[in-house]
Amino acid sequence: MKNLNSYLVNAVENFAQSFEKVSAGEEELMNIRDEFARRVMRISPVQDNVRQSNPLMESCKAVESQMRTVIENSVKDWDASQTTRELSDCFADKAILLVFGKVNAGKSSLCNYVASLFHSSDVQFFYLEGGQVEKSDEPFQEGVTETTARIQG
């Protein structure tokens, strides 16, 4: 059991050290994360050589279950935020003005006016469609009734 504990400690230390050193991007980080998960999942504190009657058996099983859950959830959370990271990367070198308001408050008109203050080559209109950024050469539609019911920029 002591050998397994030191193996687990080494896996955690290696992960922590590797995480601090990562500067080559997300792909390298994902490889390190996946290797960490594989190493930890290979280790089971509940071994056959531990007697089933040992009172620590239930505690070992609970720790193992919690470790698996934490690792699986962290992988799911990271993967689920992929779309958000990609959208953020699209605007890394941009200034963003967020405009909120009621229906027919003139949000599109205001944004079109602000865009008109800049050279047309510096302005890029877009909208979100199915979680993807769709570029448009057209300014925002304006109307006296609700005209735009989507996120646009």
PABATOR-385786 format. One line per 3 residues: number of its first residue (from 1); for each residue x negated, y, z negated of N, C-alpha, C, CB. Coordinates in pm, 1 decimal. Last residue first. Glycine has a CB too. Layout:
# PABATOR-385786
NUM = X/Y/Z/X/Y/Z/X/Y/Z/X/Y/Z ~ ... .
This chain:
# PABATOR-385786
153 = 2263.6/4146.8/3316.1/2153.4/4235.1/3279.0/2092.4/4300.8/3399.8/2047.3/4159.0/3203.3 ~ 2538.9/3975.1/3161.7/2465.2/4026.1/3277.5/2358.0/4122.3/3230.3/2560.3/4095.7/3378.3 ~ 2773.6/3738.0/3076.3/2652.0/3807.3/3033.3/2576.5/3849.1/3157.8/2563.0/3717.0/2940.7 .
150 = 3111.8/3807.1/3176.0/2993.3/3721.4/3167.2/2876.1/3805.4/3117.8/2960.3/3655.4/3305.5 ~ 3331.4/3936.8/3283.6/3348.2/3856.1/3162.8/3232.5/3758.3/3151.8/3484.0/3780.6/3164.0 ~ 3404.2/4227.7/3432.5/3292.1/4135.8/3410.5/3310.8/4064.8/3277.1/3155.9/4211.4/3413.8 .
147 = 3648.3/4359.2/3432.0/3586.3/4321.8/3559.0/3477.6/4217.6/3540.2/3528.6/4444.1/3627.4 ~ 3946.0/4457.3/3303.9/3827.4/4377.1/3272.9/3770.7/4320.6/3402.5/3861.4/4262.2/3172.6 ~ 4018.4/4757.4/3491.4/4059.0/4639.4/3414.7/3932.5/4560.3/3385.4/4165.6/4551.7/3492.6 .
144 = 3885.3/4943.5/3628.8/3971.1/4993.4/3521.3/4030.8/4878.7/3439.8/4083.1/5080.5/3578.9 ~ 3536.1/4862.8/3696.4/3678.8/4866.9/3724.8/3757.2/4918.5/3606.4/3728.9/4729.9/3763.9 ~ 3233.1/4756.3/3848.2/3302.7/4847.4/3757.5/3449.4/4848.7/3795.6/3242.0/4991.4/3762.7 .
141 = 2965.4/4525.2/3863.0/3098.6/4566.0/3908.8/3162.3/4654.7/3802.9/3188.6/4442.1/3938.4 ~ 2625.0/4627.3/3867.1/2737.6/4564.3/3798.3/2869.4/4615.6/3855.2/2730.5/4590.8/3646.6 ~ 2457.4/4620.6/4191.5/2481.2/4672.2/4055.9/2602.3/4602.7/3994.5/2502.6/4826.4/4058.1 .
138 = 2295.9/4350.9/4366.6/2411.4/4439.7/4350.5/2419.1/4492.6/4207.7/2541.9/4366.1/4387.0 ~ 2111.5/4160.6/4377.4/2070.1/4292.1/4427.2/2179.3/4396.0/4405.3/2034.4/4284.1/4576.0 ~ 2052.4/3924.3/4118.4/2146.2/3988.6/4209.9/2089.1/4123.7/4252.9/2286.2/4006.1/4143.4 .
135 = 1966.8/3602.2/3981.3/1933.4/3739.6/4018.8/2033.9/3791.9/4120.4/1790.1/3747.5/4075.8 ~ 2065.2/3413.7/3717.0/2090.5/3431.1/3860.2/2064.2/3577.1/3894.2/2237.5/3389.0/3898.9 ~ 1952.4/3201.4/3475.4/1948.2/3340.3/3519.6/1964.3/3343.5/3670.9/1815.5/3409.5/3475.9 .
132 = 2167.0/2953.5/3330.9/2056.6/2989.7/3420.1/2066.9/3136.9/3458.6/2056.7/2900.5/3546.7 ~ 2394.2/2884.9/3195.1/2268.9/2885.7/3120.8/2147.5/2922.6/3203.9/2247.0/2753.0/3060.1 ~ 2595.5/2924.0/3386.7/2562.1/2788.8/3343.1/2428.3/2780.5/3271.3/2560.9/2696.5/3461.0 .
129 = 2462.2/3221.1/3455.7/2559.6/3127.8/3512.6/2517.3/2987.5/3471.7/2569.1/3141.5/3669.6 ~ 2405.1/3552.6/3381.1/2385.4/3414.0/3338.3/2499.8/3329.4/3391.6/2376.5/3403.5/3183.0 ~ 2269.9/3792.3/3610.8/2376.2/3743.7/3523.8/2344.4/3599.5/3487.7/2516.6/3755.6/3592.2 .
126 = 2089.6/4090.6/3703.3/2105.8/3945.6/3691.5/2229.7/3916.1/3609.5/1980.7/3879.9/3627.3 ~ 1894.3/4336.7/3873.5/2019.0/4295.6/3809.8/2023.2/4142.9/3804.8/2143.2/4352.7/3886.4 ~ 1612.0/4514.2/3840.1/1656.5/4382.2/3884.4/1781.7/4345.5/3806.0/1544.2/4274.4/3865.2 .
123 = 1420.5/4792.5/3930.0/1545.1/4744.9/3869.6/1581.0/4608.9/3928.0/1660.5/4846.5/3892.6 ~ 1213.9/4893.8/4070.9/1187.5/4861.8/3930.5/1308.4/4800.6/3860.2/1144.2/4986.6/3856.8 ~ 1309.8/4963.6/4315.6/1219.8/4847.6/4311.7/1186.4/4805.8/4168.4/1090.7/4878.7/4387.6 .
120 = 1455.1/5196.1/4261.5/1528.1/5070.6/4285.6/1437.9/4947.6/4282.3/1598.6/5077.1/4419.4 ~ 1345.6/5386.4/3985.1/1327.0/5351.6/4126.3/1389.1/5213.6/4148.5/1173.9/5352.9/4166.9 ~ 1598.1/5487.5/3749.5/1470.3/5426.6/3785.1/1465.4/5400.8/3935.0/1448.2/5295.3/3706.8 .
117 = 1852.3/5569.4/3709.0/1746.8/5662.5/3668.6/1608.1/5612.0/3707.6/1752.5/5686.0/3518.3 ~ 2021.1/5361.8/3760.6/2003.6/5462.5/3866.3/1894.0/5563.3/3833.2/2134.3/5536.1/3890.2 ~ 2029.9/5227.0/3518.8/1951.9/5168.1/3628.8/1925.4/5270.7/3738.0/2025.1/5046.5/3687.9 .
114 = 2209.3/5395.1/3384.3/2071.0/5382.6/3336.2/1982.8/5326.7/3447.2/2063.9/5291.6/3210.2 ~ 2439.3/5342.5/3541.7/2383.1/5477.6/3534.2/2236.6/5471.8/3489.3/2465.8/5565.8/3437.1 ~ 2478.4/5071.5/3490.5/2452.2/5114.4/3628.5/2390.7/5253.8/3629.6/2582.4/5112.7/3712.1 .
111 = 2533.3/5090.5/3215.5/2413.3/5018.5/3261.3/2378.9/5055.2/3405.5/2433.9/4866.1/3249.5 ~ 2775.4/5235.9/3222.4/2658.4/5288.1/3151.7/2530.9/5222.0/3202.6/2672.8/5266.2/3000.1 ~ 2937.2/5056.4/3365.3/2909.8/5190.3/3419.2/2786.5/5250.5/3354.1/3030.7/5283.0/3398.3 .
108 = 2945.5/4840.7/3186.9/2885.7/4823.1/3320.0/2850.3/4957.7/3381.2/2981.6/4746.6/3413.1 ~ 3078.2/4965.6/2967.4/2944.6/4905.7/2952.7/2875.1/4891.2/3087.6/2954.6/4768.6/2884.3 ~ 3327.9/5079.8/2935.5/3233.2/5142.4/3027.1/3091.9/5087.5/3017.5/3230.1/5288.3/3002.4 .
105 = 3526.2/4955.6/2800.6/3457.0/5062.9/2728.5/3354.9/5133.1/2817.1/3387.9/5007.3/2604.1 ~ 3676.2/4737.8/2884.0/3696.9/4867.7/2949.2/3632.2/4984.0/2874.2/3844.7/4894.2/2963.8 ~ 3652.6/4576.7/2572.2/3692.7/4566.7/2712.4/3722.6/4707.5/2763.4/3817.3/4472.3/2729.9 .
102 = 3394.4/4715.3/2356.2/3525.2/4656.6/2384.2/3547.5/4646.9/2534.5/3637.3/4739.4/2318.7 ~ 3041.0/4636.6/2347.3/3157.9/4723.3/2341.4/3284.1/4647.4/2374.9/3141.7/4840.8/2435.4 ~ 2686.8/4658.9/2375.2/2805.7/4588.7/2328.4/2922.7/4686.3/2329.3/2783.6/4528.5/2185.7 .
99 = 2386.4/4620.0/2530.8/2503.2/4707.2/2524.1/2623.4/4621.9/2485.7/2527.4/4781.5/2660.2 ~ 2040.5/4620.4/2498.8/2163.5/4544.3/2475.6/2278.7/4641.7/2457.3/2149.8/4450.8/2351.4 ~ 1774.5/4641.1/2705.0/1871.2/4725.4/2635.8/1998.5/4642.8/2621.1/1897.9/4860.9/2713.5 .
96 = 1442.4/4542.3/2728.9/1581.6/4499.9/2734.5/1665.8/4593.3/2648.6/1597.1/4352.8/2687.5 ~ 1159.3/4540.0/2930.7/1230.6/4608.7/2823.0/1377.7/4573.2/2838.3/1207.8/4765.6/2827.3 ~ 939.9/4261.7/3004.3/1050.1/4352.5/3035.5/1097.8/4424.3/2909.2/1166.7/4275.4/3100.6 .
93 = 778.7/4040.2/2989.9/716.9/4167.5/3028.4/821.5/4274.3/3061.3/624.9/4146.8/3148.5 ~ 950.3/3831.2/2916.7/832.3/3859.5/2834.5/769.9/3994.8/2866.2/729.1/3750.8/2853.4 ~ 1174.4/3725.3/3030.0/1177.2/3867.2/2995.0/1055.8/3909.6/2912.6/1303.8/3898.8/2918.6 .
90 = 1133.2/3456.9/3066.6/1172.2/3537.7/3183.4/1159.5/3686.8/3155.4/1316.0/3505.3/3224.9 ~ 1096.1/3363.6/2807.7/979.0/3377.1/2895.6/1009.3/3463.7/3017.5/930.8/3239.2/2940.9 ~ 1363.5/3348.5/2723.0/1272.5/3445.3/2661.7/1150.0/3469.2/2749.5/1228.9/3397.1/2523.1 .
87 = 1447.0/3132.1/2875.9/1507.9/3263.1/2896.7/1418.2/3372.3/2839.7/1647.9/3269.2/2832.1 ~ 1285.5/2931.7/2760.3/1272.2/2964.1/2902.7/1330.9/3101.3/2933.3/1341.0/2857.2/2988.8 ~ 1383.1/2929.9/2497.7/1242.7/2966.0/2522.8/1221.9/3004.6/2668.7/1149.1/2849.4/2485.3 .
84 = 1647.3/2846.3/2545.9/1621.5/2975.8/2483.6/1479.0/3021.3/2509.8/1647.6/2969.2/2333.4 ~ 1601.7/2590.5/2647.6/1667.6/2691.6/2731.0/1641.6/2831.3/2676.2/1819.1/2665.0/2739.1 ~ 1484.6/2460.9/2420.0/1409.9/2478.0/2545.2/1470.3/2588.3/2632.1/1406.6/2346.2/2623.4 .
81 = 1607.7/2388.8/2189.0/1577.6/2531.2/2205.6/1500.7/2560.2/2334.5/1497.9/2581.3/2086.6 ~ 1621.9/2115.2/2194.6/1746.0/2190.6/2214.1/1719.5/2339.0/2237.3/1837.4/2173.1/2093.7 ~ 1361.2/2041.6/2128.8/1409.4/2018.1/2264.8/1535.5/2100.1/2294.2/1437.7/1868.6/2285.9 .
78 = 1362.2/2113.7/1857.7/1268.0/2176.0/1950.8/1318.2/2161.8/2094.3/1127.5/2113.0/1936.6 ~ 1565.5/1945.3/1757.5/1576.6/2090.7/1745.1/1486.2/2161.0/1844.7/1542.4/2135.2/1603.0 ~ 1459.8/1688.1/1813.7/1586.2/1731.4/1874.6/1599.2/1883.6/1871.7/1705.7/1667.0/1802.1 .
75 = 1230.4/1695.5/1649.8/1216.5/1676.0/1794.7/1343.1/1724.5/1865.9/1189.2/1525.8/1828.2 ~ 1349.2/1722.1/1400.7/1259.3/1828.0/1448.2/1238.9/1817.1/1598.7/1123.3/1820.8/1375.5 ~ 1496.5/1482.8/1382.8/1566.9/1611.2/1389.1/1476.8/1722.8/1439.9/1621.7/1648.0/1252.0 .
72 = 1288.6/1291.5/1370.1/1385.4/1287.9/1480.3/1458.1/1421.2/1494.8/1487.0/1175.3/1458.2 ~ 1164.6/1373.0/1128.9/1090.6/1374.0/1256.0/1187.2/1376.3/1373.9/997.3/1251.0/1266.1 ~ 1374.7/1336.5/943.4/1309.8/1467.3/958.8/1238.3/1476.2/1093.3/1209.9/1492.4/843.8 .
69 = 1429.8/1058.7/974.4/1532.2/1159.8/1002.2/1470.0/1296.7/1026.2/1632.0/1167.7/886.5 ~ 1189.0/940.2/890.6/1239.1/918.7/1026.9/1340.1/1027.2/1065.6/1304.1/779.1/1039.1 ~ 1184.5/1027.8/623.8/1077.1/1064.6/716.9/1124.5/1050.6/861.0/951.9/977.1/693.3 .
66 = 1414.3/903.5/521.1/1406.8/1049.7/526.8/1298.8/1096.3/623.6/1380.1/1106.9/387.7 ~ 1339.5/633.3/541.3/1456.5/683.0/613.3/1452.5/835.1/627.3/1584.9/640.2/541.7 ~ 1119.1/626.7/366.6/1103.2/591.3/507.8/1218.6/647.5/590.7/1095.1/438.3/524.6 .
63 = 1247.2/690.9/126.7/1142.3/778.6/180.6/1124.3/752.8/329.5/1008.1/757.0/105.7 ~ 1416.6/467.3/100.7/1473.9/602.0/110.0/1373.1/700.3/168.8/1520.2/650.5/-28.6 ~ 1232.8/258.7/78.3/1325.3/260.7/191.7/1385.2/400.1/211.1/1437.2/157.4/171.3 .
60 = 1114.3/329.9/-163.7/1033.9/324.4/-41.4/1123.3/331.2/81.9/948.8/196.1/-38.2 ~ 1332.0/299.2/-334.9/1270.1/431.5/-318.2/1187.7/436.6/-191.0/1182.1/465.9/-439.2 ~ 1372.5/23.2/-315.3/1478.0/115.4/-270.2/1422.7/255.7/-249.0/1593.4/119.4/-372.0 .
57 = 1126.5/-72.5/-427.8/1164.5/-102.6/-290.0/1269.4/-4.7/-236.9/1217.2/-245.1/-280.5 ~ 1067.9/-45.7/-688.9/1032.0/67.4/-603.5/1077.2/48.8/-458.5/882.3/88.8/-607.4 ~ 1124.2/-287.4/-808.7/1219.2/-177.0/-828.1/1187.7/-54.4/-740.9/1220.1/-135.8/-974.4 .
54 = 1090.5/-582.7/-623.4/1019.8/-467.3/-677.8/1117.2/-349.8/-689.9/897.9/-429.4/-588.3 ~ 1203.7/-788.6/-492.0/1255.8/-761.3/-626.0/1189.1/-639.8/-690.3/1236.7/-883.0/-714.8 ~ 1060.3/-816.9/-262.4/1195.0/-761.3/-252.3/1252.7/-725.0/-388.7/1286.7/-859.8/-182.7 .
51 = 722.1/-724.5/-277.3/827.4/-817.2/-317.3/963.3/-748.3/-316.4/798.2/-874.9/-456.2 ~ 543.1/-646.4/-2.1/603.1/-590.9/-123.0/721.1/-680.5/-157.9/647.9/-440.0/-103.4 ~ 477.6/-757.2/234.6/403.9/-806.8/118.5/452.9/-743.3/-12.2/254.9/-780.2/136.3 .
48 = 627.3/-622.3/420.5/669.9/-757.3/382.9/600.0/-806.5/256.7/643.3/-854.1/496.9 ~ 671.3/-278.0/322.8/599.6/-387.3/388.0/650.8/-522.2/336.5/447.3/-374.3/364.0 ~ 762.1/28.0/352.1/827.1/-93.6/305.4/766.4/-210.7/382.0/983.1/-86.8/324.8 .
45 = 637.9/227.3/482.1/597.3/204.5/343.6/660.2/78.7/285.1/633.9/324.2/258.5 ~ 528.5/181.6/796.2/647.3/160.9/715.4/601.9/136.6/573.1/733.5/42.5/768.7 ~ 410.7/337.9/1072.1/382.5/309.6/931.6/514.5/291.3/859.6/298.0/423.3/866.0 .
42 = 511.3/413.7/1308.7/446.0/282.2/1302.4/421.6/240.4/1158.4/313.2/284.0/1379.4 ~ 596.6/670.1/1260.9/698.8/567.0/1276.4/639.5/426.4/1273.5/774.3/588.1/1406.2 ~ 353.6/806.0/1258.3/431.2/796.6/1135.1/534.9/685.5/1145.1/499.5/930.3/1104.4 .
39 = 275.6/777.7/1528.6/191.5/728.2/1418.6/272.9/707.8/1291.7/76.1/825.4/1391.3 ~ 487.2/901.1/1667.9/455.7/759.0/1691.1/374.9/701.6/1575.1/377.7/741.5/1823.2 ~ 466.7/1164.4/1567.9/588.5/1086.3/1543.9/562.2/937.4/1563.3/701.5/1132.6/1637.4 .
36 = 212.8/1231.9/1669.7/238.2/1232.7/1525.6/359.8/1145.8/1493.6/260.1/1377.5/1474.4 ~ 270.4/1219.8/1943.1/171.3/1127.6/1885.8/189.3/1118.4/1734.5/27.0/1173.6/1920.0 ~ 452.5/1431.9/1963.4/495.7/1296.1/1994.2/399.7/1192.0/1937.6/508.7/1278.2/2144.4 .
33 = 287.5/1650.8/1894.2/407.0/1619.4/1815.9/450.0/1475.1/1837.5/521.3/1714.1/1852.3 ~ 99.3/1638.1/2102.2/55.4/1621.9/1962.9/173.9/1582.6/1875.5/-9.9/1752.4/1909.7 ~ 268.9/1688.1/2319.5/190.8/1564.1/2314.0/144.9/1535.4/2171.7/69.4/1572.4/2407.9 .
30 = 360.3/1944.1/2252.4/456.1/1833.6/2257.6/384.6/1698.6/2253.8/542.5/1843.9/2384.0 ~ 123.0/2090.0/2276.2/188.9/2080.6/2146.9/286.7/1963.4/2144.2/261.5/2211.2/2114.4 ~ 80.6/2069.5/2551.1/-15.4/2008.4/2459.2/46.4/1991.1/2321.0/-143.2/2093.5/2450.1 .
27 = 305.0/2216.6/2634.7/288.6/2076.6/2675.0/191.1/2004.7/2582.1/239.2/2067.8/2820.8 ~ 270.3/2479.2/2536.2/373.1/2392.6/2480.2/353.6/2245.9/2515.3/507.7/2437.4/2527.2 ~ -78.8/2575.9/2510.9/58.6/2578.3/2557.6/146.8/2470.7/2499.1/60.4/2566.9/2703.1 .
24 = -327.5/2592.0/2406.0/-318.4/2562.1/2548.9/-174.3/2550.4/2597.2/-392.4/2434.0/2579.5 ~ -360.8/2606.4/2148.8/-348.1/2735.9/2215.4/-328.2/2715.9/2364.5/-472.0/2823.8/2189.0 ~ -376.6/2443.2/1846.6/-312.4/2445.2/1978.5/-304.4/2588.1/2030.9/-171.1/2382.5/1971.7 .
21 = -474.0/2436.9/1591.4/-569.1/2458.4/1700.4/-503.3/2477.2/1836.7/-663.9/2343.0/1707.3 ~ -261.3/2374.3/1425.9/-327.7/2503.6/1409.9/-417.3/2536.2/1528.4/-409.1/2505.3/1281.9 ~ -206.5/2114.0/1507.9/-105.9/2217.9/1528.2/-169.5/2356.1/1520.2/6.9/2205.1/1424.7 .
18 = -430.3/1976.3/1416.5/-406.2/1989.3/1560.3/-307.9/2101.5/1589.5/-354.0/1857.9/1617.9 ~ -389.2/1992.4/1139.1/-508.9/2050.7/1200.6/-488.1/2072.8/1349.5/-630.8/1960.5/1177.6 ~ -142.8/1853.0/1116.8/-154.7/1991.7/1070.8/-274.9/2060.7/1134.6/-166.5/1996.6/918.0 .
15 = -213.6/1599.1/1219.8/-108.5/1679.2/1282.6/-123.1/1826.3/1243.6/31.3/1626.7/1242.5 ~ -408.6/1521.3/1036.0/-442.8/1536.4/1178.1/-339.5/1621.8/1250.3/-453.6/1398.9/1245.8 ~ -248.4/1509.5/803.2/-359.9/1604.5/812.1/-400.4/1627.8/956.6/-480.1/1554.0/731.9 .
12 = -73.0/1300.6/875.8/-19.8/1433.8/845.6/-129.9/1538.5/856.0/43.4/1436.8/704.9 ~ -258.1/1091.3/907.4/-170.6/1129.8/1018.6/-116.1/1270.7/997.9/-54.5/1029.6/1033.4 ~ -369.4/1078.6/649.6/-452.9/1114.2/765.0/-367.8/1160.0/883.2/-540.1/994.8/806.6 .
9 = -142.8/995.1/507.5/-205.7/1123.9/475.0/-292.1/1170.2/591.1/-290.5/1113.0/345.9 ~ -110.5/742.9/627.3/-6.6/844.6/639.8/-63.5/983.6/611.3/110.2/814.2/544.6 ~ -345.4/620.4/542.0/-317.7/630.8/685.5/-213.6/739.4/711.4/-268.9/495.1/741.7 .
6 = -309.7/626.0/268.4/-419.0/705.2/325.0/-400.5/720.8/475.8/-555.5/639.5/294.2 ~ -87.8/451.9/253.4/-76.2/590.8/208.4/-186.6/677.1/267.3/-80.2/598.1/55.8 ~ -200.0/214.0/345.5/-92.6/277.6/421.8/-76.4/424.0/383.2/39.2/203.3/400.4 .
3 = -379.3/163.0/138.1/-430.1/182.5/273.5/-325.6/252.5/360.8/-470.1/47.5/335.8 ~ -200.9/118.7/-71.4/-290.5/233.7/-77.7/-345.5/265.6/60.7/-405.7/207.5/-176.3 ~ -83.6/-119.1/0.0/0.0/0.0/0.0/-87.7/125.0/0.0/94.9/0.1/-121.7 .
